[in-house]
Amino acid sequence: MKFLKWTMPFLVSGLLLAWIFQDIDFAQIQDKLTAQTAVVFIPALLVFLIISLLIEAICLVDVVSHTHRLSSLLVAARMKAASYPLSVINYALGIGAVTVLLRRRVGMSLAEAAGAVFVIGLFDLGSLIAVIVFGIAFMGAETPGLQAGVIVGAALAITLGFVVLRAPFSLGPLNRLRDLRVLRAARTLPLPVLVRLASLRLIFTANFVALGWAALYSFGVTGIPILSLATNICILLAVSALPIAAAGLGTGQVVFVELFKAWADPPTLLTASLMLTMGLIVTRASIGLVFAREFTAEALAAQQDETP
């Protein structure tokens, strides 16, 4: 079962990619990858990486420093960067890596660290849902691939969850649930911190939308209304985060082509999607390898202290 659990995402990605490529001429894809494409996309990718890592660091400091000592954006950025290789494989693995690093480097309990990362992830999900709901409302139609009722229901569930967690009165048997240490950050963070966190995660989402636009623009795909672009990119992010495929490969390409087929042909969209996905995988994995020592920092420090 463990072997199946680890290999299934790679199998799903392989099958989906094989299905996508069965009717695609590889020569068309090769012809579309030009120097001009790289000139547009690579700078956009580098700007995205810098902004996203900065936002991640600020969010970690905001959430963790409420109860523990973490005031350095550099330390927070290094911890987040070290988790990139695992988050590339699976979003949940990346969350687990940051949780472990917070426990080791900041001295938080495992439950507290998980709670801090959980509340950030919850605002990530909330920002995606907010953009999609906004898009559904103003586009006047159902968003392709998702039912509006499901999205609105998820938004209401998150809102209700925060109301229950932060209610200033006793909830009887539910008190034991909301007193769990893993929920402490969501329950006790000051309202200004939550507002700041929500704003930062919306900027984080907008940063992804801008990168998606750059990937499409680099292949000459233009004329997409900004609301449609933002809504579709948020759907893409939500689907890619599902742990059914490795690094969103396969699922991301299927969704990308389906969502943007009104503005470009499948070979162009597939090439843009692959460039976007592979660019993120390669750069984030490389950054993560540079900061991989974060996982062994304590052991290295202890070894140096013991050396005469």
VOGU-3710 file (C-alpha; in Angstrom, 3 decimals, decimal comma):
1> mkflkwtmpf> 0,000/0,000/0,000  2,849/2,414/0,770  4,446/1,649/-2,588  1,118/2,245/-4,331  0,587/5,490/-2,410  3,937/6,902/-3,543  3,840/5,664/-7,139  0,197/6,357/-7,993  0,651/10,142/-8,563  3,508/9,464/-10,995
11> lvsglllawi> 1,423/6,825/-12,762  -1,526/9,225/-13,062  0,756/11,965/-14,431  2,275/9,572/-16,960  -1,097/8,315/-18,180  -2,554/11,808/-18,489  0,476/13,130/-20,364  0,393/10,124/-22,718  -3,282/10,774/-23,392  -2,675/14,474/-24,032
21> fqdidfaqiq> 0,246/13,911/-26,377  -1,395/11,196/-28,482  -2,827/13,744/-30,928  -0,080/16,363/-30,639  2,701/16,797/-33,173  5,971/17,208/-31,239  7,417/19,223/-34,111  4,735/21,863/-33,468  5,745/22,097/-29,816  9,427/22,397/-30,715
31> dkltaqtavv> 8,699/25,157/-33,237  6,843/27,169/-30,597  9,760/27,152/-28,142  11,722/30,131/-29,405  14,249/32,553/-27,930  11,551/35,221/-27,824  9,440/32,960/-25,614  12,305/32,631/-23,128  12,974/36,389/-23,176  9,425/37,022/-21,960
41> fipallvfli> 8,902/34,081/-19,607  12,217/33,730/-17,747  12,287/37,282/-16,284  8,636/36,883/-15,279  9,471/33,587/-13,568  12,372/35,131/-11,636  10,217/38,051/-10,468  7,508/35,587/-9,438  9,978/33,519/-7,384  11,316/36,564/-5,540
51> isllieaicl> 7,895/38,015/-4,736  6,377/34,678/-3,728  9,250/33,766/-1,396  9,128/37,209/0,206  5,384/36,873/0,829  5,856/33,380/2,258  8,511/34,675/4,657  6,367/37,612/5,809  3,387/35,312/6,420  5,459/32,854/8,456
61> vdvvshthrl> 6,892/35,649/10,596  3,442/37,190/11,142  1,855/33,915/12,244  4,716/32,372/14,228  5,987/35,505/16,008  2,610/35,867/17,725  3,604/33,071/20,114  7,278/32,264/19,417  10,466/34,071/18,554  10,759/34,423/14,779
71> ssllvaarmk> 11,534/37,933/13,620  13,953/37,251/10,761  12,503/37,240/7,259  15,719/35,613/6,072  15,327/32,627/8,400  11,671/32,246/7,415  12,546/32,463/3,709  15,264/29,831/4,101  12,856/27,432/5,797  10,252/27,900/3,094
81> aasyplsvin> 12,844/27,558/0,332  14,116/24,305/1,857  10,614/22,843/1,554  10,325/23,530/-2,179  11,570/20,134/-3,476  8,953/18,296/-1,408  6,177/20,764/-2,268  6,994/20,249/-5,945  6,131/16,574/-5,525  3,107/17,157/-3,333
91> yalgigavtv> 1,640/20,260/-1,682  1,020/18,341/1,559  4,662/17,202/1,704  5,776/20,825/1,444  3,508/21,763/4,340  4,952/18,889/6,364  8,495/20,045/5,647  7,808/23,586/6,873  6,120/22,137/9,963  9,209/20,072/10,805
101> llrrrvgmsl> 11,521/23,041/10,264  9,409/25,292/12,490  9,545/22,692/15,229  13,324/22,369/14,964  14,340/25,967/14,370  11,750/27,881/16,401  10,987/25,416/19,184  7,287/25,061/18,472  5,493/21,848/19,278  4,521/19,745/16,295
111> aeaagavfvi> 0,848/20,671/16,765  1,611/24,402/17,017  3,844/24,317/13,955  1,231/22,399/11,989  -1,390/24,923/13,094  0,716/27,873/11,927  1,235/26,330/8,492  -2,402/25,216/8,374  -3,787/28,721/8,853  -1,601/30,047/6,019
121> glfdlgslia> -2,764/27,233/3,766  -6,351/27,966/4,711  -5,962/31,564/3,575  -4,388/30,289/0,354  -7,487/28,215/-0,301  -9,669/31,135/0,714  -7,954/33,476/-1,746  -8,469/31,015/-4,603  -12,119/30,571/-3,700  -12,622/34,336/-3,374
131> vivfgiafmg> -11,274/34,984/-6,862  -13,318/32,142/-8,370  -16,527/33,260/-6,634  -15,904/36,837/-7,801  -15,336/35,577/-11,326  -18,495/33,468/-11,289  -20,554/36,402/-10,051  -19,341/38,902/-12,620  -18,987/36,605/-15,617  -22,652/35,640/-15,224
141> aetpglqagv> -22,074/31,955/-15,902  -20,711/28,859/-14,306  -16,967/28,614/-14,262  -15,866/25,818/-16,627  -15,115/22,571/-14,848  -16,507/23,542/-11,441  -19,997/23,974/-10,082  -20,689/27,403/-8,614  -22,559/25,867/-5,686  -19,521/23,837/-4,630
151> ivgaalaitl> -17,280/26,909/-4,668  -19,730/29,072/-2,738  -20,292/26,227/-0,266  -16,561/25,924/0,359  -16,316/29,683/0,955  -19,163/29,562/3,453  -17,623/26,552/5,203  -14,299/28,360/5,711  -16,079/31,459/7,002  -18,244/29,438/9,362
161> gfvvlrapfs> -15,192/27,562/10,608  -13,474/30,806/11,609  -16,632/32,054/13,296  -16,890/28,851/15,353  -13,187/28,874/16,266  -13,171/32,500/17,371  -16,612/32,685/19,023  -16,292/34,615/22,334  -18,681/32,276/24,140  -18,790/28,621/25,122
171> lgplnrlrdl> -19,846/26,118/22,481  -20,275/23,191/24,829  -18,816/19,943/23,443  -17,209/21,867/20,552  -14,890/23,617/23,010  -12,696/20,517/23,159  -12,304/20,638/19,388  -11,438/24,302/19,113  -9,010/24,025/22,055  -6,768/21,679/20,047
181> rvlraartlp> -3,255/23,096/19,798  -3,241/22,609/16,025  -6,071/25,162/15,810  -4,519/27,663/18,206  -3,131/29,967/15,517  -6,463/30,196/13,701  -8,230/30,812/17,029  -5,901/33,298/18,706  -4,235/35,390/15,993  -5,288/39,050/16,312
191> lpvlvrlasl> -7,753/40,274/13,716  -5,252/42,738/12,159  -2,853/39,835/11,581  -5,607/37,822/9,898  -6,516/40,764/7,668  -2,856/41,236/6,747  -2,549/37,509/6,074  -5,611/37,524/3,818  -4,241/40,506/1,893  -0,829/38,913/1,444
201> rliftanfva> -2,302/35,630/0,196  -4,439/37,535/-2,319  -1,266/39,229/-3,561  0,369/35,792/-3,669  -2,498/34,541/-5,846  -2,271/37,626/-8,074  1,429/36,874/-8,498  0,517/33,432/-9,861  -2,048/34,971/-12,197  0,615/37,346/-13,533
211> lgwaalysfg> 2,971/34,427/-14,170  0,210/32,549/-15,995  -0,422/35,630/-18,124  3,311/35,845/-18,932  3,366/32,182/-19,993  0,420/32,724/-22,332  1,688/36,067/-23,639  5,101/34,585/-24,437  3,341/32,311/-26,950  1,290/35,126/-28,429
221> vtgipilsla> -1,940/34,243/-26,609  -3,629/37,581/-25,960  -7,086/39,042/-25,641  -8,080/37,064/-22,538  -10,280/39,197/-20,239  -8,541/39,751/-16,913  -11,427/38,248/-14,944  -11,438/35,090/-17,047  -7,656/34,849/-16,768  -7,665/35,203/-12,966
231> tnicillavs> -10,566/32,789/-12,478  -9,080/30,139/-14,747  -5,612/30,375/-13,191  -7,147/29,946/-9,729  -9,021/26,845/-10,919  -5,753/25,561/-12,346  -3,963/26,107/-9,020  -6,726/24,359/-7,077  -6,668/21,312/-9,365  -2,860/21,160/-9,516
241> alpiaaaglg> -2,687/21,077/-5,706  -4,741/17,873/-5,564  -2,475/14,944/-4,559  -3,555/12,781/-7,493  -0,665/13,639/-9,810  3,023/14,357/-9,286  3,658/18,105/-9,153  0,359/18,695/-10,958  1,802/17,219/-14,156  -0,922/15,902/-16,381
251> tgqvvfvelf> -3,839/17,325/-14,442  -2,508/20,852/-14,879  -2,073/20,386/-18,621  -5,563/18,941/-19,116  -7,172/21,774/-17,161  -5,025/24,472/-18,782  -5,934/23,403/-22,318  -9,619/23,050/-21,436  -9,888/26,438/-19,725  -8,064/28,483/-22,363
261> kawadpptll> -9,119/26,653/-25,547  -11,292/29,619/-26,579  -8,173/31,764/-27,068  -5,580/29,412/-28,608  -5,058/26,018/-30,219  -4,221/22,935/-28,079  -0,532/22,639/-29,137  0,130/26,254/-28,119  -1,678/25,894/-24,812  -0,016/22,584/-24,046
271> taslmltmgl> 3,433/24,017/-24,714  2,721/27,070/-22,563  1,408/24,874/-19,746  4,412/22,553/-19,851  6,806/25,501/-19,834  4,979/27,004/-16,857  4,952/23,748/-14,893  8,503/22,669/-15,712  9,844/26,162/-15,067  8,356/26,108/-11,569
281> ivtrasiglv> 9,548/22,564/-10,892  13,142/23,151/-12,010  13,621/26,528/-10,324  11,939/25,609/-7,048  13,754/22,287/-6,829  17,055/24,064/-7,460  16,329/26,674/-4,785  15,350/23,922/-2,374  18,599/22,051/-2,936  20,579/25,207/-2,154
291> fareftaeal> 18,826/25,472/1,225  18,580/21,742/1,969  21,019/22,202/4,868  18,181/23,771/6,843  17,038/20,228/7,650  20,415/19,367/9,189  21,315/22,759/10,692  20,935/21,593/14,295  23,022/18,476/13,742  25,774/20,468/12,064
301> aaqqdetp> 25,757/23,032/14,882  25,951/20,306/17,521  28,842/18,660/15,690  30,739/21,953/15,558  30,169/22,512/19,299  31,551/19,074/20,099  34,634/19,579/17,937  37,592/20,615/20,147
//
